[in-house]
Amino acid sequence: MSEGFKRQLVSALLDKYERSSFFYTEKRPTRRIMLKLYDGGQTEFPQYDIEQYETRSVINFAVQALYEAQLLSYRWMKGEENHIIAEVWLNFENISSAYSLIGRQPKGDLVDEVCLELLNSIDKVRSGWAKQFLSDAYDIISRKRSIGNRLPVDRSERSDLLRAICCIDQMGELEMLERVFSLQCFGDSKRFEKAIRARLLGILSKYLDYEDDNTDEEILRQVGITKYPEQLEFCGQVTMFFDSGTIDFSHLIFGGVVNSKDFQRGQLRVSPTIERVISIENRANYIEYIYKQKNDHELVVFHGGQFSPAKRKFLMAVAASIPTTSHWYHWGDIDFGGFSMLARLRREIKHDVIPYRMDKSELIRYSLLTASVQPQYIEKLCSLKRHSELADCLPCIDHMIENRVKMEQEAMLTDLI
């Protein structure tokens, strides 16, 4: 029983040391790392109940044993010598022995170990979100000398999370089913879902552009992890060439679909008669536009949410195939998601993509159909102003911020009814 109390006492003292400013500044303590056992009815060690003679005696014995081992010192309560201990404090000269006694890795060693793991991972990744997360984690952990909740404390869980991030980065433009990814990354088809998925989603939701109503599957799809192969939807004069033959989609007047796996094994060609491409974020608007507005010289692309690596390859193929005289428009929600998609299209696909019906006049015109937003959403809207790609959209963004509104593009379908 005494051994258990010895471990608890040492553990409590080490906890206190690791929370102290001396640990964070890596300086030798200039005052005692102290634990009060009994101080006028108050205690920092609830197990020390002075009314319970047997328990108190066992703890007194444990303290004396630790003193003899030179791990701590103590002071009796005045007038209660040899009966009630007032306080104990850590013998810093033998702190390594204190850690060894309870089989605990020194927090400083753990922090150094984690920092080295992060530096090794930073050197391996290229994608912006991964490098930024790992760099931020390293900066905070090295500065605060604490892992906190940035990474798992458990070495195995932490290793698996960092491995998953590196594996996703190495996928590049590839798309992979979730369980296939788990099998390739961990040798276990369910390891990702059981132990890594939730924490990774927390990271991605902070470092990727997304809307609050995005599903977990939509967020994971941005980095190429899917539940099923993506469907690429478009309508217009497009031809796909395969080793086994050619498919002309121009005959499908209401649009066609290509599985992303099929797209990867073929070659896309856009007709030279196409004068304009329009990518549309929401499905309802995509369908209504095809039914009621599309002309023969347009290629209409269903954009959906933030595009995945597979859809990025498709959009890049479209951009590379259209005539140099063609114009590319994007019609999205007038909100954070819509403008972040526009910025990304300009940054990664085609620098001169033109916003379609995404300006201040539309917000004013449909003011009765706008939705109010919360202060935290205003912060997201303000972050859009830092994107150099959106300089021409600032009047609309400022209007959203000043009036605390946003609008989904479905509101404009009232024109088409």
C-alpha positions in Angstrom: 0.0 0.0 0.0 2.9 2.3 0.8 4.3 1.8 -2.7 1.1 3.1 -4.2 1.2 6.3 -2.2 4.9 6.8 -3.0 4.0 6.7 -6.7 1.0 9.0 -6.3 3.1 11.6 -4.3 5.9 11.7 -6.8 3.5 11.9 -9.7 1.6 14.8 -8.1 4.9 16.7 -7.5 6.1 16.1 -11.1 2.7 17.3 -12.4 3.2 20.5 -10.4 6.7 20.9 -11.7 5.7 20.4 -15.3 3.0 23.1 -14.9 5.4 25.6 -13.4 7.1 28.4 -15.2 10.5 26.8 -14.5 9.6 23.9 -16.8 8.4 26.2 -19.6 11.5 28.4 -19.4 13.8 25.3 -18.8 15.4 27.0 -15.8 16.4 25.5 -12.5 13.6 26.2 -9.9 14.5 29.0 -7.6 11.7 28.0 -5.2 10.4 24.7 -3.9 8.1 22.6 -6.0 5.8 22.0 -3.1 2.7 19.9 -2.3 0.7 20.8 0.8 -0.6 17.7 2.6 -2.3 19.5 5.5 -2.6 23.3 5.9 -5.3 24.4 8.3 -7.9 22.0 6.9 -6.7 22.4 3.2 -4.8 19.8 1.2 -3.5 19.3 -2.3 -3.3 15.5 -1.7 -6.9 14.4 -0.8 -5.6 10.9 0.1 -4.0 12.4 3.2 -6.9 12.3 5.6 -5.7 13.2 9.1 -8.8 11.6 10.6 -7.9 8.2 9.2 -5.0 7.1 11.4 -4.0 4.0 9.3 -4.0 5.9 6.0 -2.2 8.9 7.4 0.4 6.6 9.0 1.0 4.7 5.7 1.5 8.0 3.8 3.8 9.3 6.5 5.9 6.1 6.1 5.9 6.6 2.3 7.1 10.2 2.6 9.9 9.2 5.0 10.9 6.5 2.5 11.1 9.0 -0.3 13.1 11.3 1.9 15.6 8.6 2.7 15.8 8.0 -1.1 16.6 11.7 -1.4 13.7 12.2 -3.8 11.8 14.8 -1.6 12.0 16.7 1.6 9.1 17.4 4.1 8.0 19.4 7.1 5.9 18.4 10.0 3.0 20.5 11.1 4.0 22.7 14.0 3.0 21.0 17.2 2.2 17.7 15.4 5.7 16.4 14.8 5.8 12.7 13.9 2.0 12.8 13.4 0.9 15.2 10.6 3.0 16.3 7.7 2.3 19.9 6.5 4.1 19.8 3.2 6.5 18.0 0.9 8.7 19.3 -1.9 10.7 17.8 -4.7 14.4 17.3 -4.5 15.3 18.8 -7.9 18.8 17.3 -7.8 17.4 13.8 -8.1 14.4 14.6 -10.4 15.5 12.0 -13.0 15.3 9.3 -10.2 11.8 10.5 -9.4 10.8 10.0 -13.0 12.4 6.5 -13.0 10.6 5.5 -9.8 7.2 5.9 -11.4 8.2 4.8 -14.9 7.3 8.1 -16.4 9.1 9.8 -19.3 10.2 13.3 -18.4 7.9 15.8 -20.1 10.9 17.7 -21.4 12.2 14.6 -23.1 8.7 13.9 -24.6 8.4 17.4 -25.9 11.9 17.1 -27.5 10.9 13.8 -29.0 7.7 15.2 -30.5 9.5 18.3 -31.9 11.9 16.0 -33.7 9.1 14.0 -35.1 7.4 17.1 -36.4 10.6 18.4 -38.0 11.1 15.1 -39.7 7.5 15.2 -41.0 7.7 18.9 -42.2 10.7 17.9 -44.4 8.6 15.2 -46.0 5.4 17.1 -47.0 4.7 19.6 -49.8 1.0 20.4 -49.6 0.2 23.7 -48.0 -2.3 22.5 -45.3 0.0 19.7 -44.1 3.1 21.9 -43.9 1.2 24.7 -42.2 -0.3 22.4 -39.5 3.0 20.7 -38.8 4.8 24.0 -38.6 2.2 25.5 -36.3 2.3 22.5 -34.0 6.0 22.6 -33.8 6.1 26.3 -33.0 3.5 26.0 -30.3 4.8 22.8 -28.7 8.4 24.0 -28.7 7.5 27.4 -27.3 5.1 26.2 -24.6 7.1 23.1 -23.9 3.8 21.2 -23.8 2.0 19.0 -26.3 -1.4 20.1 -25.1 -4.2 18.9 -27.5 -2.3 19.6 -30.7 -1.2 15.9 -31.0 -1.8 12.6 -29.3 0.4 12.0 -26.2 0.4 8.3 -26.9 3.4 7.6 -29.1 1.6 5.0 -31.3 -1.4 7.3 -32.0 0.8 10.2 -32.7 3.0 8.2 -35.1 -0.1 7.0 -37.0 -1.5 10.5 -37.3 1.8 11.9 -38.7 2.1 8.8 -41.0 -1.5 9.5 -42.3 -0.6 13.2 -43.0 2.5 12.2 -44.9 0.7 9.4 -46.8 -2.0 11.8 -47.9 0.6 14.3 -49.0 2.4 11.6 -51.1 -0.9 10.8 -52.9 -0.7 14.1 -54.7 -3.5 14.1 -57.4 -4.6 10.5 -56.7 -8.0 9.6 -55.3 -8.2 6.7 -52.9 -11.0 4.9 -51.2 -10.9 5.3 -47.4 -10.4 1.7 -46.5 -7.8 1.2 -49.3 -5.9 4.2 -48.0 -6.0 2.8 -44.5 -4.8 -0.6 -45.7 -1.9 1.0 -47.7 -1.0 3.4 -44.9 -1.3 1.1 -41.8 -1.7 -2.4 -43.1 -5.2 -2.4 -41.5 -8.3 -1.4 -43.5 -10.1 -0.1 -40.4 -7.3 1.7 -38.5 -7.9 5.1 -40.2 -11.6 5.1 -39.4 -11.2 3.9 -35.8 -8.2 5.9 -34.6 -7.2 8.7 -37.0 -10.2 10.0 -39.0 -11.8 12.2 -36.3 -8.5 13.9 -35.3 -7.5 14.4 -39.0 -10.9 16.0 -39.7 -10.3 18.4 -36.9 -7.1 19.4 -38.5 -8.5 19.7 -42.0 -11.5 21.7 -40.9 -9.0 24.3 -39.6 -6.5 24.3 -42.5 -8.7 23.9 -45.5 -11.4 26.2 -46.8 -14.8 24.8 -46.0 -18.4 25.8 -45.2 -20.0 25.0 -41.8 -22.4 22.6 -43.5 -19.8 20.5 -45.3 -19.9 16.9 -44.4 -16.9 14.9 -43.2 -16.9 13.1 -46.5 -16.7 16.4 -48.4 -13.8 17.6 -46.3 -11.8 14.3 -46.7 -12.5 14.4 -50.4 -10.5 17.6 -50.7 -7.4 15.6 -49.9 -8.3 12.6 -52.0 -9.8 10.2 -49.5 -13.3 9.1 -50.6 -16.0 6.6 -49.7 -16.5 6.0 -53.4 -15.1 7.2 -56.7 -16.2 10.8 -57.6 -18.6 11.5 -60.4 -17.5 14.3 -62.8 -20.6 16.1 -64.3 -20.7 18.5 -67.2 -22.7 19.5 -70.2 -21.4 20.6 -73.6 -19.3 19.6 -76.6 -16.7 17.4 -74.9 -15.1 14.2 -76.3 -13.3 11.6 -74.3 -10.7 9.4 -76.0 -9.9 5.9 -74.6 -7.8 3.0 -75.9 -11.0 1.1 -76.5 -12.8 3.9 -78.4 -14.2 7.5 -78.3 -17.3 8.9 -76.5 -18.9 12.1 -77.7 -20.9 13.8 -74.9 -22.3 16.6 -77.1 -25.3 14.3 -77.9 -26.3 14.4 -74.2 -28.2 17.7 -74.2 -28.9 17.5 -70.4 -25.3 16.6 -69.4 -23.1 13.6 -68.9 -21.2 11.9 -66.1 -17.7 10.3 -66.0 -16.4 8.3 -63.2 -13.2 9.8 -61.9 -11.4 6.4 -62.5 -12.5 6.4 -66.1 -11.4 10.0 -66.5 -7.9 9.1 -65.3 -7.5 6.5 -68.1 -8.8 8.7 -70.9 -8.1 12.0 -72.6 -10.5 14.9 -72.6 -10.9 17.3 -75.5 -13.2 20.3 -75.6 -14.7 21.5 -79.0 -12.9 24.5 -80.5 -16.4 26.1 -80.9 -16.8 26.5 -77.1 -16.7 30.3 -76.3 -17.5 30.1 -72.6 -17.1 27.7 -69.6 -19.2 28.2 -66.5 -18.6 26.2 -63.4 -21.6 26.1 -61.0 -21.3 25.3 -57.3 -24.8 24.0 -56.5 -26.5 21.2 -58.2 -29.9 22.8 -58.5 -28.5 25.8 -60.2 -26.4 23.6 -62.5 -29.5 21.6 -63.6 -31.7 24.7 -64.0 -29.0 26.5 -66.0 -28.7 23.6 -68.4 -32.4 23.3 -68.8 -33.2 27.0 -69.3 -30.1 29.0 -70.2 -27.3 27.0 -71.8 -26.4 27.6 -75.4 -24.5 25.5 -77.9 -21.3 27.4 -77.4 -21.1 26.9 -73.6 -19.6 24.1 -71.5 -21.3 23.9 -68.1 -19.4 22.1 -65.3 -20.8 21.0 -62.0 -18.3 22.3 -59.5 -19.8 21.1 -56.2 -18.0 22.0 -53.0 -14.2 22.5 -52.6 -12.7 20.4 -55.4 -10.9 17.2 -54.7 -7.5 16.2 -56.3 -9.5 14.1 -58.9 -11.8 17.1 -59.8 -8.8 19.4 -59.9 -7.2 17.2 -62.6 -10.5 17.3 -64.5 -10.8 21.2 -64.2 -7.1 21.5 -65.3 -7.8 19.3 -68.3 -10.8 21.5 -69.3 -8.7 24.7 -68.9 -5.9 23.2 -71.0 -8.3 22.1 -73.8 -10.6 25.1 -74.3 -9.8 27.7 -77.0 -7.5 30.6 -75.8 -10.4 33.0 -76.7 -12.8 31.2 -74.3 -13.9 32.9 -71.1 -14.3 30.9 -67.8 -17.1 32.0 -65.4 -17.8 30.7 -61.9 -21.2 30.9 -60.2 -21.2 30.1 -56.6 -22.9 31.1 -53.3 -22.2 34.6 -52.2 -20.6 33.6 -49.0 -17.2 32.4 -47.6 -17.3 29.1 -49.5 -18.3 30.6 -52.8 -15.5 33.2 -52.8 -12.9 30.8 -51.4 -13.7 28.5 -54.3 -13.4 31.3 -56.8 -10.0 32.2 -55.3 -8.9 28.7 -55.5 -10.0 28.4 -59.2 -8.0 31.5 -60.0 -5.0 30.3 -58.0 -4.9 26.6 -59.2 -6.9 26.3 -62.5 -7.1 29.6 -64.5 -6.1 33.0 -63.2 -8.7 35.0 -65.1 -11.9 33.1 -64.0 -14.8 35.6 -63.9 -17.4 35.7 -61.1 -20.9 35.2 -62.4 -23.7 36.8 -60.5 -21.5 37.1 -57.4 -21.5 40.8 -56.7 -23.0 43.4 -54.4 -25.9 44.2 -56.7 -27.2 40.6 -56.4 -27.2 40.8 -52.6 -29.2 44.0 -52.8 -31.6 42.6 -55.4 -32.3 39.5 -53.4 -32.0 41.1 -49.9 -35.2 39.4 -48.7 -33.6 36.0 -49.4 -30.2 36.6 -47.7 -29.3 34.9 -44.4 -27.9 36.7 -41.4 -24.5 35.4 -40.0 -22.9 35.2 -36.6 -19.8 37.2 -35.5 -17.5 34.1 -36.0 -18.6 33.9 -39.6 -17.8 37.6 -40.0 -14.2 36.7 -39.1 -14.2 34.1 -41.9 -15.5 36.7 -44.4 -12.8 39.2 -43.3 -10.1 36.5 -44.0 -11.2 36.6 -47.7 -9.8 40.1 -48.0 -6.3 38.7 -47.5 -6.6 36.7 -50.8 -5.0 38.7 -53.5 -7.1 36.7 -56.0 -10.2 38.4 -54.7 -9.2 42.1 -55.0 -12.0 42.7 -57.6 -14.6 41.1 -55.2 -14.0 43.4 -52.2 -17.1 45.6 -52.7 -19.3 42.5 -52.4 -17.3 41.0 -49.5 -17.4 44.4 -47.7 -21.2 44.5 -48.2 -21.5 41.1 -46.6 -19.4 42.1 -43.6 -21.1 45.5 -43.1 -24.6 44.0 -43.4 -23.8 40.6 -41.7 -25.4 38.6 -44.6 -24.7 35.9 -47.0 -26.8 34.3 -49.8 -27.0 30.9 -51.4 -27.2 30.9 -55.2 -30.4 29.0 -55.2 -32.1 32.3 -54.3 -31.5 33.4 -57.9 -33.5 30.5 -59.2 -36.6 32.6 -58.6 -35.7 34.3 -61.8 -35.9 31.1 -63.8 -39.2 29.8 -62.4 
